[in-house]
Amino acid sequence: MKNLTAIIPILFIILFMADCQKKDESKLSQELILDENPQGDKIIIYQMMTRLFGNKNSTNKPWGTIEENGVGKFKDINDKALTELKELGITHVWYTGAIEHAVIRDYTEYGISLDDADVVKGRAGSPYAIKDYYDVNPDLADNVQNRMQEFEALIERTHQQGLKVIIDFVPNHVARNYISDAKPEDVKDLGEDDDTSKAFDPNNNFYYITNQAFKVPEDYQALGDNTFPTKDGMFEENPAKATGNDVFSANPSINDWFETVKLNYGVDYQNDRATHFDTVPDTWLKMTDILKYWAGKGVDAFRCDMAEMVPVEFWNYAVTEVKKVNPEIIFIAEIYNPDAYRNYIDTGKFDFLYDKVQLYDTLKNIIQDKGSTANLTEIWQNLNGINKHMLRFLENHDEQRIASPDFAGEAENAIPAMLLSATMYSGPVMIYFGQEVGETGADAEGFGGEDGRTTIFDYWGVPAHQKWMNDGAFDGALLDEKQKGLRKFYKDLLNFTKSSSAIANGKFIDLQPLIKEDESGVSNKCYVYLRNSTEESLLIISNFSSDNNHQISLSIPSDLSAILDGSSFKLQQVLGDPHELNNKSFKTGNDLEFDLPPLEALIFKLTKDE
């Protein structure tokens, strides 16, 4: 009895410690909860390369002319097309390449100067080598003389469908042969008053390489083997201007943005980046006026190209001034430096930033078996409260198509990643035209080359997209069953995302660290989280593996009772293939166990079961 008396307290301590450990395991760490509280609608962006979207021509001759390969027009984006985009779940349409840029086509009869082929990439030109900030691309007009009126009509059509308009603002650089023939009478052109004898002057619009003439890269073969009257391997520019990607040399390489020149915002790059902002630089004033010009035409948002290559102080000035004209206008920054994110939000006043180097790159690595879903937790935690300002995507004009061999090989392999991109946060999500029907970007179009991307430099027809377009019917009649199924997934996902208060405004609760590891590597290929608002709660589950089932055992913390306002729930499936969890009940504090097939993407609503 004496020995038993001594043992009892020890057993009690052991049992008490085990109970404490069990209780600790049932707690949900506050580090796994993100409460953004944005109190706004979910933005869903459809980016289209405007010249390609409505093109019905399928000739697709490499380096083909506009007559050979065709081109989409503003008028092709008609009410039917816009209605279909709205029904897909879209809220904003980004008309990429609408502003006039350098092209290899003769429009001199309309008062538009002829471009020099030696400083134009591709036959259709880069949409990011702007030739006239106050005009639109004549290629896109049915009647070139009425090109601005045709674009204004597209803006109006878009608004009539309840959609918002986004266009590019390219502030860092312009085409080498920039000249505005459409600017208002009281506007002075960029560089018009520059002192070209100075490499740098705060009120010059450009930087100059004094006493040196520009040289076209020797190995640049404009138009491939094709000819054009202005193709001779030379471009007259003396003194040479600095090249768009911060190359202060008269001899940029073929890998530089040699077709563009950098704009001067008062930063002396060659003298320790000294800034001259005491007096508002002339470039600030000119570029802010350009933004106001387009805002006055009804543009609802600007996607700002390479925003971090322009000083954040300019953005503070310009965004403030433009929002005086329209407080609701949205600014989106193309930015790739996470260390600069907060500055461009807080000081630069951007509404949204690209989430490329963190979420996009991580998702791509997971799809390609180069990374783990476990890395996703650290990514959102590192953003530390600016998550709602991040724009998510899996495709855009710069990136490889999902269905290309360079990315996922099959469009369906990215379904879990698309689910996550659309629902993980309250910030915007974007898709690129043709993504929803599995466009592969497989062709060697000309300058674009065979790189897994859809060309932004050439006249071309986009095959999978053209099947959906169906010669202008926009009814998807030519799609095969696999493509129809993919588009249905996107339509279901985007529309649910748009209508869900939990996704637009709710808390994000990361359950990934609570998955119990097993030999199948489940925690590296699956991702599970909750979205919760006062109106609804969602359980969102995905399996990134293309060939493995995973048996999930998930510890559901008892703390969720307070967050979810209940402890016993039934799961009602709202997205994905029929699953065993549908109508299944679970209680907080218990484990939830289920089987997850390959490439599964699931959303369940939680309804109280008490």
C-alpha positions as CSV (number, residue, x, y, z in Angstrom):
1,M,0.0,0.0,0.0
2,K,2.9,2.3,0.8
3,N,4.4,1.9,-2.7
4,L,1.0,2.4,-4.3
5,T,0.5,5.6,-2.3
6,A,3.7,6.9,-3.7
7,I,2.8,5.9,-7.3
8,I,-0.6,7.6,-7.4
9,P,0.6,11.2,-7.4
10,I,3.1,10.4,-10.1
11,L,0.4,8.8,-12.3
12,F,-1.8,11.9,-11.6
13,I,1.0,14.2,-12.8
14,I,1.6,12.1,-15.9
15,L,-2.2,12.1,-16.8
16,F,-2.4,15.8,-16.1
17,M,0.5,16.6,-18.3
18,A,-0.9,14.4,-21.1
19,D,-4.2,16.2,-20.8
20,C,-2.5,19.6,-20.9
21,Q,-0.6,18.5,-24.0
22,K,-3.8,17.4,-25.7
23,K,-5.4,20.7,-24.8
24,D,-2.4,22.6,-26.2
25,E,-2.6,20.6,-29.4
26,S,-6.2,21.6,-29.8
27,K,-5.4,25.3,-29.6
28,L,-5.2,27.4,-32.7
29,S,-2.2,29.7,-32.7
30,Q,-3.0,33.3,-33.5
31,E,-0.1,33.2,-35.9
32,L,-2.4,31.1,-38.2
33,I,-5.2,33.7,-38.3
34,L,-5.2,36.6,-40.7
35,D,-8.0,39.2,-40.2
36,E,-7.8,41.7,-43.1
37,N,-11.2,43.3,-42.7
38,P,-11.1,45.0,-46.1
39,Q,-14.9,45.6,-46.2
40,G,-15.1,45.7,-50.0
41,D,-16.1,43.7,-53.1
42,K,-13.9,41.0,-54.5
43,I,-12.2,42.3,-57.7
44,I,-11.8,39.7,-60.6
45,I,-9.7,40.9,-63.5
46,Y,-9.7,39.6,-67.1
47,Q,-6.6,40.7,-68.9
48,M,-6.8,40.6,-72.7
49,M,-4.2,41.3,-75.3
50,T,-6.6,43.6,-77.1
51,R,-5.2,43.1,-80.6
52,L,-5.4,39.3,-80.2
53,F,-8.7,38.9,-78.4
54,G,-11.0,39.5,-81.3
55,N,-8.8,38.2,-84.1
56,K,-10.6,35.4,-86.1
57,N,-7.8,34.8,-88.6
58,S,-6.1,31.5,-88.0
59,T,-3.4,31.7,-90.7
60,N,-0.6,32.2,-88.1
61,K,2.3,32.8,-90.5
62,P,5.5,33.6,-88.5
63,W,6.3,37.3,-88.8
64,G,3.0,37.6,-90.7
65,T,1.7,41.1,-91.6
66,I,-1.6,42.4,-90.4
67,E,-3.1,41.5,-93.8
68,E,-1.8,37.9,-93.5
69,N,-2.5,37.1,-89.9
70,G,-5.3,39.6,-89.1
71,V,-5.8,41.6,-85.9
72,G,-8.6,42.1,-83.4
73,K,-10.4,45.4,-83.3
74,F,-12.1,47.4,-80.6
75,K,-15.4,46.7,-82.2
76,D,-14.8,42.9,-81.9
77,I,-15.2,43.3,-78.1
78,N,-18.9,43.6,-78.5
79,D,-21.8,43.3,-76.1
80,K,-22.0,39.5,-76.5
81,A,-18.3,39.2,-75.6
82,L,-18.6,41.5,-72.6
83,T,-21.7,39.7,-71.5
84,E,-19.9,36.4,-71.5
85,L,-17.0,37.9,-69.5
86,K,-19.4,39.2,-66.9
87,E,-21.1,35.8,-66.7
88,L,-17.6,34.2,-66.3
89,G,-17.4,36.2,-63.0
90,I,-15.3,39.1,-64.2
91,T,-15.6,42.6,-62.6
92,H,-12.7,44.4,-64.4
93,V,-11.4,44.1,-68.0
94,W,-7.7,45.1,-68.6
95,Y,-7.4,46.3,-72.2
96,T,-3.7,45.6,-72.7
97,G,-2.0,47.4,-75.6
98,A,-4.8,49.9,-76.2
99,I,-2.5,53.0,-76.0
100,E,-0.6,53.8,-79.2
101,H,2.8,52.1,-79.4
102,A,5.4,51.7,-82.1
103,V,4.3,49.3,-84.9
104,I,5.8,48.3,-88.2
105,R,3.0,49.5,-90.4
106,D,2.6,52.7,-92.4
107,Y,-0.1,55.1,-91.0
108,T,1.4,58.3,-92.4
109,E,-1.7,59.1,-94.4
110,Y,-3.4,59.6,-91.0
111,G,-0.8,61.9,-89.7
112,I,1.0,59.2,-87.7
113,S,4.8,59.1,-88.1
114,L,6.4,56.0,-89.6
115,D,8.2,53.9,-87.1
116,D,11.8,52.7,-87.6
117,A,11.9,48.9,-87.8
118,D,15.3,48.7,-86.1
119,V,13.9,50.0,-82.8
120,V,10.6,48.0,-82.9
121,K,10.4,44.5,-81.5
122,G,8.2,42.3,-83.6
123,R,6.0,43.4,-86.4
124,A,3.0,44.5,-84.2
125,G,5.4,46.1,-81.7
126,S,5.6,46.0,-77.9
127,P,2.6,47.5,-76.1
128,Y,5.2,48.8,-73.6
129,A,7.0,50.9,-76.1
130,I,4.5,53.8,-76.0
131,K,4.6,56.1,-79.0
132,D,1.9,58.6,-78.0
133,Y,0.4,58.7,-74.5
134,Y,-2.6,60.7,-75.8
135,D,-3.6,58.3,-78.5
136,V,-4.7,54.7,-79.1
137,N,-3.3,52.0,-81.3
138,P,-4.5,52.5,-84.9
139,D,-4.2,48.8,-85.6
140,L,-7.3,48.3,-83.3
141,A,-9.6,50.8,-85.1
142,D,-12.0,49.9,-87.8
143,N,-11.7,53.5,-89.0
144,V,-8.3,54.8,-88.2
145,Q,-9.4,58.4,-88.3
146,N,-12.0,57.6,-85.6
147,R,-9.8,55.4,-83.4
148,M,-10.2,57.4,-80.2
149,Q,-14.0,57.5,-80.6
150,E,-14.0,53.7,-81.1
151,F,-12.1,53.2,-77.9
152,E,-14.4,55.6,-76.1
153,A,-17.3,53.5,-77.4
154,L,-15.6,50.4,-76.0
155,I,-15.3,52.0,-72.6
156,E,-19.0,52.9,-72.7
157,R,-20.0,49.3,-73.8
158,T,-17.9,47.9,-70.9
159,H,-19.5,50.2,-68.4
160,Q,-23.0,49.4,-69.7
161,Q,-22.3,45.7,-68.9
162,G,-21.5,46.6,-65.4
163,L,-17.7,46.1,-65.9
164,K,-14.8,48.4,-65.1
165,V,-12.0,49.4,-67.4
166,I,-8.3,49.0,-66.8
167,I,-5.6,50.2,-69.1
168,D,-1.8,50.3,-68.9
169,F,0.1,53.3,-67.7
170,V,3.8,52.9,-68.7
171,P,5.7,55.5,-66.7
172,N,9.3,54.3,-66.8
173,H,10.0,54.4,-70.5
174,V,8.6,55.3,-73.9
175,A,9.3,54.2,-77.5
176,R,12.6,55.4,-78.9
177,N,10.7,57.4,-81.5
178,Y,8.1,58.8,-79.1
179,I,6.2,61.7,-80.6
180,S,2.6,62.7,-79.7
181,D,0.5,63.9,-82.6
182,A,-2.7,63.7,-80.6
183,K,-1.8,65.7,-77.5
184,P,-3.9,68.6,-76.5
185,E,-2.8,72.0,-77.9
186,D,-1.6,73.3,-74.6
187,V,0.6,70.3,-73.9
188,K,4.3,70.3,-74.6
189,D,5.7,67.0,-75.8
190,L,8.1,64.9,-73.8
191,G,11.6,66.1,-74.4
192,E,10.5,69.2,-76.3
193,D,12.3,71.6,-73.9
194,D,15.1,69.3,-72.8
195,D,18.7,70.6,-72.6
196,T,20.3,67.8,-74.6
197,S,23.8,69.1,-73.7
198,K,23.4,67.7,-70.2
199,A,23.4,64.1,-69.2
200,F,21.1,64.9,-66.4
201,D,18.9,67.9,-65.5
202,P,16.0,67.7,-63.1
203,N,13.6,69.2,-65.6
204,N,14.7,67.2,-68.6
205,N,12.3,64.5,-69.5
206,F,15.0,62.1,-70.7
207,Y,18.6,61.2,-69.8
208,Y,21.3,61.8,-72.4
209,I,24.6,60.2,-73.3
210,T,26.2,63.4,-74.4
211,N,28.4,63.6,-77.6
212,Q,27.5,60.1,-78.6
213,A,25.0,58.8,-81.1
214,F,22.7,55.8,-80.4
215,K,23.7,52.5,-82.0
216,V,21.2,49.7,-82.8
217,P,22.5,46.4,-81.3
218,E,24.6,44.8,-84.1
219,D,23.0,41.4,-83.6
220,Y,19.4,42.6,-83.8
221,Q,17.7,41.4,-87.0
222,A,14.5,43.4,-87.2
223,L,11.6,41.4,-88.7
224,G,13.8,38.3,-89.1
225,D,14.4,37.8,-92.8
226,N,11.7,40.2,-93.8
227,T,12.1,43.7,-95.2
228,F,10.6,47.1,-94.5
229,P,11.4,50.5,-95.8
230,T,12.8,51.7,-92.5
231,K,14.9,48.6,-91.9
232,D,18.6,49.4,-92.4
233,G,20.3,48.6,-89.1
234,M,20.4,52.2,-88.0
235,F,18.4,54.7,-86.0
236,E,19.2,58.3,-85.8
237,E,19.4,59.6,-82.3
238,N,22.1,62.1,-81.3
239,P,22.8,62.5,-78.5
240,A,21.7,59.0,-77.5
241,K,19.1,58.7,-74.8
242,A,19.4,56.2,-71.8
243,T,17.7,52.9,-72.4
244,G,14.5,51.9,-70.5
245,N,16.1,49.3,-68.3
246,D,18.5,51.9,-66.7
247,V,21.3,51.4,-69.3
248,F,23.2,54.7,-69.5
249,S,25.1,53.8,-72.7
250,A,24.7,54.7,-76.4
251,N,25.3,51.0,-77.2
252,P,22.6,48.9,-75.4
253,S,22.7,45.2,-76.0
254,I,20.1,43.1,-77.7
255,N,19.0,41.8,-74.3
256,D,18.3,45.3,-73.1
257,W,15.0,47.2,-73.7
258,F,16.8,49.0,-76.5
259,E,13.6,49.9,-78.2
260,T,12.7,52.2,-75.3
261,V,14.2,55.3,-73.6
262,K,14.0,55.9,-69.9
263,L,12.1,58.9,-68.5
264,N,13.7,61.2,-66.0
265,Y,11.8,61.8,-62.7
266,G,14.5,63.9,-61.1
267,V,16.8,61.0,-60.0
268,D,20.4,61.4,-61.0
269,Y,21.3,57.7,-61.4
270,Q,24.9,58.3,-62.2
271,N,25.5,60.3,-59.1
272,D,24.5,58.0,-56.3
273,R,20.8,58.3,-57.3
274,A,20.7,61.8,-55.9
275,T,17.1,63.1,-55.9
276,H,15.9,66.5,-57.0
277,F,12.3,66.7,-55.8
278,D,12.3,70.1,-54.0
279,T,10.6,71.6,-57.1
280,V,8.1,69.2,-58.7
281,P,10.0,67.8,-61.8
282,D,8.5,68.5,-65.2
283,T,8.1,64.8,-65.9
284,W,5.9,64.4,-62.8
285,L,3.6,67.1,-64.1
286,K,3.4,65.7,-67.7
287,M,2.8,62.1,-66.5
288,T,0.2,63.1,-64.0
289,D,-1.7,65.1,-66.7
290,I,-1.7,61.9,-68.8
291,L,-3.3,59.9,-66.0
292,K,-5.9,62.6,-65.6
293,Y,-6.6,62.6,-69.3
294,W,-7.5,58.9,-69.3
295,A,-9.3,59.2,-66.0
296,G,-11.4,61.8,-67.7
297,K,-12.3,59.3,-70.4
298,G,-13.8,57.0,-67.9
299,V,-10.9,54.6,-67.2
300,D,-11.5,53.0,-63.8
301,A,-8.0,51.7,-63.1
302,F,-4.4,51.8,-64.2
303,R,-2.0,48.8,-64.2
304,C,1.3,50.6,-63.8
305,D,4.1,49.0,-65.6
306,M,7.4,48.4,-63.7
307,A,6.2,50.8,-61.0
308,E,9.2,50.3,-58.8
309,M,11.6,51.7,-61.5
310,V,9.9,55.1,-60.9
311,P,10.5,56.9,-57.5
312,V,7.8,56.2,-54.9
313,E,7.6,60.0,-54.3
314,F,6.2,60.5,-57.8
315,W,3.5,57.9,-57.1
316,N,2.5,59.7,-53.9
317,Y,2.1,62.9,-55.9
318,A,0.4,61.5,-59.0
319,V,-2.0,59.1,-57.2
320,T,-3.1,61.9,-54.8
321,E,-3.7,64.3,-57.7
322,V,-5.6,61.7,-59.8
323,K,-7.8,60.6,-56.9
324,K,-8.9,64.2,-56.6
325,V,-10.4,63.8,-60.0
326,N,-11.9,60.3,-59.2
327,P,-11.5,59.0,-55.6
328,E,-12.6,55.6,-56.7
329,I,-9.9,55.1,-59.4
330,I,-7.6,52.1,-58.7
331,F,-3.8,51.9,-59.1
332,I,-2.1,48.5,-59.5
333,A,1.7,48.2,-59.4
334,E,3.7,45.7,-61.3
335,I,6.4,45.2,-58.7
336,Y,8.8,42.4,-57.9
337,N,10.7,43.6,-54.8
338,P,9.0,42.4,-51.6
339,D,11.3,44.8,-49.6
340,A,9.6,47.7,-51.4
341,Y,6.0,46.5,-51.0
342,R,5.0,48.5,-47.9
343,N,6.6,51.7,-49.2
344,Y,4.6,51.5,-52.5
345,I,1.4,51.0,-50.5
346,D,2.0,53.4,-47.6
347,T,3.9,56.2,-49.4
348,G,3.1,55.4,-53.1
349,K,-0.6,55.0,-52.3
350,F,-1.1,52.0,-54.6
351,D,-4.2,50.0,-54.0
352,F,-2.8,46.7,-55.2
353,L,0.6,45.1,-56.0
354,Y,1.6,42.1,-58.0
355,D,2.1,39.0,-55.8
356,K,4.5,37.4,-58.3
357,V,7.8,36.6,-56.6
358,Q,6.1,35.1,-53.5
359,L,2.8,33.4,-54.2
360,Y,3.0,32.9,-58.0
361,D,6.5,31.6,-57.9
362,T,5.8,29.3,-55.0
363,L,2.7,27.9,-56.6
364,K,4.6,27.3,-59.9
365,N,7.3,25.4,-57.9
366,I,4.7,23.3,-56.2
367,I,3.1,22.3,-59.5
368,Q,6.5,21.5,-60.9
369,D,7.5,19.4,-57.9
370,K,10.1,21.9,-56.9
371,G,8.4,23.2,-53.7
372,S,6.1,22.4,-50.9
373,T,2.7,23.6,-49.9
374,A,4.2,24.0,-46.4
375,N,5.9,27.1,-47.7
376,L,2.6,28.9,-48.3
377,T,2.2,29.6,-44.6
378,E,5.4,31.6,-44.3
379,I,4.5,33.6,-47.5
380,W,1.2,35.0,-46.2
381,Q,2.7,35.6,-42.7
382,N,5.6,37.6,-44.2
383,L,3.1,39.9,-45.9
384,N,2.0,40.7,-42.3
385,G,-1.2,42.6,-42.9
386,I,-0.8,43.8,-46.5
387,N,-2.2,40.6,-47.9
388,K,-5.4,42.4,-49.0
389,H,-3.3,44.7,-51.2
390,M,-1.8,41.8,-53.3
391,L,-3.1,40.9,-56.8
392,R,-2.9,37.1,-57.4
393,F,-2.6,35.4,-60.8
394,L,-1.3,32.3,-62.6
395,E,-1.0,33.8,-66.0
396,N,-0.4,37.2,-67.6
397,H,1.3,38.5,-70.8
398,D,4.8,38.2,-69.2
399,E,4.4,34.6,-67.9
400,Q,4.3,31.2,-69.5
401,R,0.9,29.7,-70.2
402,I,-0.1,27.1,-67.6
403,A,-0.7,24.5,-70.3
404,S,2.7,25.0,-71.8
405,P,5.4,22.4,-71.2
406,D,7.4,25.1,-69.5
407,F,4.8,25.4,-66.7
408,A,2.3,22.7,-65.9
409,G,2.0,20.8,-69.2
410,E,-1.8,20.5,-68.7
411,A,-4.2,23.3,-67.8
412,E,-5.9,21.0,-65.3
413,N,-2.7,20.6,-63.3
414,A,-3.1,24.1,-62.0
415,I,-6.7,23.8,-60.8
416,P,-5.7,23.6,-57.1
417,A,-3.4,26.6,-57.5
418,M,-6.2,28.6,-59.2
419,L,-8.5,27.7,-56.3
420,L,-6.0,29.0,-53.9
421,S,-5.2,32.2,-55.9
422,A,-8.8,33.1,-56.0
423,T,-9.9,32.3,-52.5
424,M,-6.9,32.5,-50.1
425,Y,-7.2,36.3,-49.6
426,S,-9.6,39.1,-50.1
427,G,-7.4,40.9,-52.7
428,P,-8.0,40.8,-56.4
429,V,-7.4,37.7,-58.6
430,M,-6.7,37.9,-62.4
431,I,-6.8,35.5,-65.3
432,Y,-5.4,36.0,-68.8
433,F,-7.6,35.5,-71.9
434,G,-7.5,31.9,-73.0
435,Q,-6.4,30.7,-69.6
436,E,-9.9,29.5,-68.9
437,V,-9.9,27.2,-72.0
438,G,-6.3,25.9,-71.7
439,E,-4.4,28.0,-74.2
440,T,-0.9,26.5,-74.6
441,G,1.1,29.4,-76.1
442,A,2.9,26.7,-78.2
443,D,3.7,28.6,-81.4
444,A,6.8,30.4,-82.6
445,E,5.0,33.5,-83.8
446,G,7.9,35.7,-84.9
447,F,9.8,37.9,-82.4
448,G,7.8,36.2,-79.6
449,G,9.5,32.8,-80.4
450,E,8.4,29.5,-79.0
451,D,8.7,30.2,-75.3
452,G,5.4,29.0,-73.8
453,R,3.9,32.5,-73.9
454,T,1.3,34.1,-76.1
455,T,3.2,36.7,-78.2
456,I,2.8,40.4,-77.3
457,F,4.9,41.4,-80.3
458,D,3.3,39.8,-83.3
459,Y,0.0,39.6,-85.2
460,W,-1.4,36.2,-84.3
461,G,-4.5,34.1,-83.7
462,V,-4.8,32.3,-80.4
463,P,-6.1,28.8,-81.1
464,A,-7.9,27.7,-77.9
465,H,-9.3,31.2,-77.4
466,Q,-10.5,31.3,-81.0
467,K,-12.5,28.1,-80.4
468,W,-14.4,29.8,-77.6
469,M,-14.8,32.9,-79.7
470,N,-16.3,30.8,-82.5
471,D,-16.0,33.4,-85.3
472,G,-17.5,36.1,-83.1
473,A,-20.4,34.1,-81.6
474,F,-18.5,33.9,-78.2
475,D,-20.4,30.8,-77.3
476,G,-17.7,28.2,-76.9
477,A,-19.3,25.8,-79.5
478,L,-16.0,24.7,-80.9
479,L,-14.4,23.8,-77.6
480,D,-13.8,20.1,-76.9
481,E,-15.3,18.6,-73.7
482,K,-12.1,19.0,-71.7
483,Q,-12.0,22.7,-72.5
484,K,-15.6,23.1,-71.7
485,G,-15.1,21.4,-68.4
486,L,-12.1,23.7,-67.6
487,R,-14.1,26.8,-68.4
488,K,-16.9,25.6,-66.2
489,F,-14.5,25.3,-63.3
490,Y,-13.3,28.8,-63.8
491,K,-16.8,30.1,-64.2
492,D,-18.0,28.3,-61.0
493,L,-15.0,29.3,-59.0
494,L,-14.9,33.0,-60.0
495,N,-18.6,33.5,-59.6
496,F,-18.6,31.9,-56.2
497,T,-15.5,33.9,-55.2
498,K,-17.3,37.1,-56.3
499,S,-20.4,36.3,-54.3
500,S,-18.8,35.0,-51.1
501,S,-18.6,37.4,-48.1
502,A,-16.1,35.1,-46.4
503,I,-13.6,35.4,-49.3
504,A,-14.2,39.1,-49.9
505,N,-14.2,40.2,-46.3
506,G,-13.5,37.3,-44.0
507,K,-10.7,36.0,-41.8
508,F,-8.2,33.6,-43.2
509,I,-7.4,30.6,-40.9
510,D,-4.5,28.5,-42.0
511,L,-5.0,24.8,-41.1
512,Q,-2.0,23.5,-43.1
513,P,0.3,23.2,-40.0
514,L,-2.4,21.1,-38.3
515,I,-2.3,18.4,-41.0
516,K,-0.9,15.2,-39.5
517,E,2.1,14.1,-41.5
518,D,2.3,10.6,-43.0
519,E,4.5,8.6,-45.3
520,S,2.7,10.0,-48.4
521,G,4.1,13.5,-47.9
522,V,0.6,14.9,-47.5
523,S,1.8,18.2,-45.9
524,N,3.9,19.0,-49.0
525,K,1.2,18.5,-51.6
526,C,-2.1,19.5,-49.9
527,Y,-3.4,22.8,-48.5
528,V,-6.3,23.4,-46.2
529,Y,-7.7,26.6,-44.8
530,L,-10.9,28.3,-43.6
531,R,-12.4,31.6,-44.6
532,N,-14.8,33.1,-42.1
533,S,-17.1,36.1,-42.0
534,T,-20.1,36.9,-39.9
535,E,-22.3,35.7,-42.8
536,E,-20.6,32.4,-43.8
537,S,-17.7,30.0,-43.1
538,L,-15.9,28.0,-45.7
539,L,-13.5,25.0,-45.6
540,I,-11.2,25.1,-48.7
541,I,-9.1,22.0,-49.6
542,S,-6.7,21.3,-52.4
543,N,-4.3,18.5,-53.5
544,F,-1.6,19.7,-55.9
545,S,-0.4,16.1,-56.7
546,S,-1.3,15.0,-60.2
547,D,-1.1,11.3,-59.5
548,N,-1.4,10.6,-55.7
549,N,-4.3,10.3,-53.4
550,H,-3.7,11.6,-50.0
551,Q,-5.3,10.5,-46.7
552,I,-5.8,13.7,-44.7
553,S,-6.0,13.6,-40.9
554,L,-6.6,17.2,-39.8
555,S,-6.7,18.3,-36.2
556,I,-9.6,20.8,-35.8
557,P,-8.8,23.1,-32.9
558,S,-11.4,23.6,-30.2
559,D,-10.7,27.3,-30.3
560,L,-12.5,27.5,-33.7
561,S,-15.8,27.3,-31.8
562,A,-15.5,30.9,-30.8
563,I,-14.5,32.0,-34.3
564,L,-17.1,30.0,-36.1
565,D,-19.7,30.7,-33.5
566,G,-20.4,27.0,-32.9
567,S,-18.8,23.6,-32.3
568,S,-20.7,21.2,-34.5
569,F,-21.0,21.6,-38.2
570,K,-22.2,19.9,-41.4
571,L,-20.1,20.4,-44.6
572,Q,-22.1,21.4,-47.7
573,Q,-20.1,21.1,-50.9
574,V,-20.2,24.1,-53.2
575,L,-17.3,23.5,-55.6
576,G,-15.4,20.5,-56.9
577,D,-16.2,16.9,-57.9
578,P,-18.6,15.1,-55.5
579,H,-16.7,14.2,-52.4
580,E,-17.1,12.0,-49.3
581,L,-17.1,15.1,-47.0
582,N,-20.3,16.4,-48.5
583,N,-23.0,16.4,-45.8
584,K,-20.5,15.0,-43.3
585,S,-20.6,16.4,-39.7
586,F,-17.6,17.3,-37.6
587,K,-16.9,18.9,-34.3
588,T,-14.2,21.3,-33.2
589,G,-11.7,19.7,-31.0
590,N,-11.8,16.5,-33.0
591,D,-9.9,15.1,-36.0
592,L,-11.3,15.4,-39.5
593,E,-10.2,12.5,-41.7
594,F,-10.9,12.1,-45.5
595,D,-9.4,10.9,-48.7
596,L,-8.2,13.6,-51.3
597,P,-7.9,12.5,-54.9
598,P,-5.3,14.0,-57.3
599,L,-5.7,17.6,-58.4
600,E,-8.8,18.0,-56.2
601,A,-10.0,21.5,-55.5
602,L,-12.9,21.7,-53.0
603,I,-15.0,24.3,-51.2
604,F,-17.4,23.5,-48.5
605,K,-19.8,25.7,-46.6
606,L,-20.1,25.1,-42.9
607,T,-23.6,25.0,-41.5
608,K,-24.4,24.5,-37.8
609,D,-25.3,21.0,-36.9
610,E,-26.5,21.4,-33.3
